[in-house]
Amino acid sequence: MSIILGAPIEGAPRPSFHASIDGQKVIVELDSGAIFRLAEHASPAELAAVLDTKRDQISEAALRLVREGFVTRHDHGVEILVTALDL
């Protein structure tokens, strides 16, 4: 099983990424705890750059959640919510 973390989703209510897991399109979202853990003291202007440097860590957490069955399936697709505990 593999994951490809794509581009950030512009205008999402919380930082999210387009992603693909074994060819299936998914959305990877970060909750506020995950953002704080990854970005620490980054300003809002620095957040995107900081999250970009943490892509591998985000991908690993998302893939682990999929393997353990922690995904949400909607009519509009599959969502994976990464929390601070997942990192």
C-alpha positions as CSV (number, residue, x, y, z in Angstrom):
1,M,0.0,0.0,0.0
2,S,1.4,3.4,-0.9
3,I,0.3,7.0,-0.5
4,I,1.0,10.1,-2.6
5,L,0.4,13.3,-0.8
6,G,-0.6,15.9,-3.4
7,A,-1.2,19.6,-3.4
8,P,-2.8,21.5,-0.5
9,I,-6.5,22.1,-0.8
10,E,-6.9,25.9,-1.1
11,G,-9.7,27.4,0.9
12,A,-10.3,24.3,3.1
13,P,-11.5,25.1,6.6
14,R,-8.4,23.4,8.0
15,P,-5.2,22.4,6.3
16,S,-5.9,19.5,3.9
17,F,-4.2,17.8,1.1
18,H,-5.3,15.9,-2.0
19,A,-3.8,12.5,-1.9
20,S,-3.9,9.1,-3.6
21,I,-3.7,5.7,-1.9
22,D,-3.1,2.9,-4.3
23,G,-4.8,5.0,-7.0
24,Q,-7.8,5.9,-5.0
25,K,-8.4,9.6,-4.4
26,V,-8.6,10.7,-0.8
27,I,-8.4,13.9,1.3
28,V,-5.9,14.1,4.2
29,E,-7.0,16.7,6.8
30,L,-5.0,17.9,9.8
31,D,-6.8,18.8,13.1
32,S,-5.6,21.7,15.2
33,G,-3.5,19.5,17.5
34,A,-1.7,18.0,14.5
35,I,-1.1,21.5,13.1
36,F,0.3,22.7,16.4
37,R,2.5,19.6,16.7
38,L,3.9,20.0,13.2
39,A,4.2,23.7,13.0
40,E,4.9,24.6,16.6
41,H,5.4,28.4,16.6
42,A,5.0,29.1,12.9
43,S,3.0,32.2,12.0
44,P,0.0,31.7,9.7
45,A,2.1,33.0,6.8
46,E,4.7,30.3,7.5
47,L,2.3,27.4,8.0
48,A,2.2,26.2,4.4
49,A,5.9,26.1,4.1
50,V,6.3,24.3,7.4
51,L,3.7,21.7,6.5
52,D,5.4,21.2,3.2
53,T,8.6,20.2,5.0
54,K,6.6,17.7,7.1
55,R,5.0,15.9,4.1
56,D,6.7,12.6,4.8
57,Q,5.5,12.6,8.4
58,I,1.9,13.4,7.4
59,S,2.0,10.7,4.7
60,E,3.2,8.1,7.1
61,A,0.5,8.9,9.6
62,A,-2.2,8.9,7.0
63,L,-1.1,5.5,5.6
64,R,-1.0,4.0,9.1
65,L,-4.6,5.3,9.7
66,V,-5.8,3.6,6.5
67,R,-4.1,0.3,7.4
68,E,-5.8,0.4,10.8
69,G,-9.2,1.3,9.2
70,F,-9.5,4.8,10.5
71,V,-11.0,6.5,7.4
72,T,-14.3,8.2,6.7
73,R,-16.2,7.4,3.5
74,H,-18.6,9.9,2.1
75,D,-20.5,10.3,-1.1
76,H,-17.8,12.8,-2.2
77,G,-14.9,10.5,-1.3
78,V,-12.6,9.2,1.4
79,E,-11.3,11.4,4.2
80,I,-8.4,10.7,6.6
81,L,-8.2,13.0,9.7
82,V,-4.7,13.1,11.1
83,T,-4.5,14.2,14.8
84,A,-1.5,15.0,17.0
85,L,-1.7,11.5,18.5
86,D,-1.2,10.0,15.0
87,L,2.0,11.8,14.4
